[in-house]
Amino acid sequence: MYIYNVTVNIEDPAHDKWVIWMKEKHIPDMLATGKFSKAKMTRVVVEEEMGGTTYSIQYTTDSKKTLEKYFKEDANKLRKEGQKIFGGYFVAFRTELDVVFEQVAFNNEN
């Protein structure tokens, strides 16, 4: 499993509109590419010196090969949409995470 993580700091004037756009448009569009099995959006709990609010959006995919296919076929179009609407109000950086191990808690209470 592979995770494509996008960390975004969004400035206050655009925050509410951006969150709605992420939930209703961008994340569904990312999933609609067929290259990701799920997405998780989290707020980074930290007071930013630069202001704004920081989020981490994690898109789960099956492999680096599939992620590279996303970069080649879809990334430019989807990034341009965000720049067109919110350019100047956010900074983003992207990381790729290769999941080495995952464990689920087992609850033995009945």
Residue, then its C-alpha position, 0 to 999 in steps of 0.5 A: m500500500y502507498i499513501y500520497n500525502v498533501t499537506v496544505n496551509i490555507e489562509d483564513p479568508a479562503h478557509d471555509k470555501w476551501v474546506i467545502w470545495m475539498k469535501e464536495k469537489h476535489i477529494p471526490d474528483m481525486l477518487a474518481t480517477g480510479k487510482f485511489s481507494k480512499a482519502k482521509m482529511t485531517r487538521v494538523v493540530v498546531e498553531e502556525e506562525m504564518g497563520g492559517t490552518t494546516y491540513s493533511i490529506q492522505y490518498t491511499t493507492d495500491s502502489k507507486k506505479t499507480l501513483e505515477k500513473y496519477f501524476k502522468e494522467d491527472a495531477n496537472k488538471l486537478r492541481k490547476e483547478g485548485q490554483k485557479i480558485f484558491g491561488g495565493y491563499f495556500v501553500a502545499f507540499r506533497t510526500e509519498l509514503d510507502v506503508v511498511f506495516e499496519q496493525v489494527a487493535f484487537n478488542n477481546e471484550n465480549 
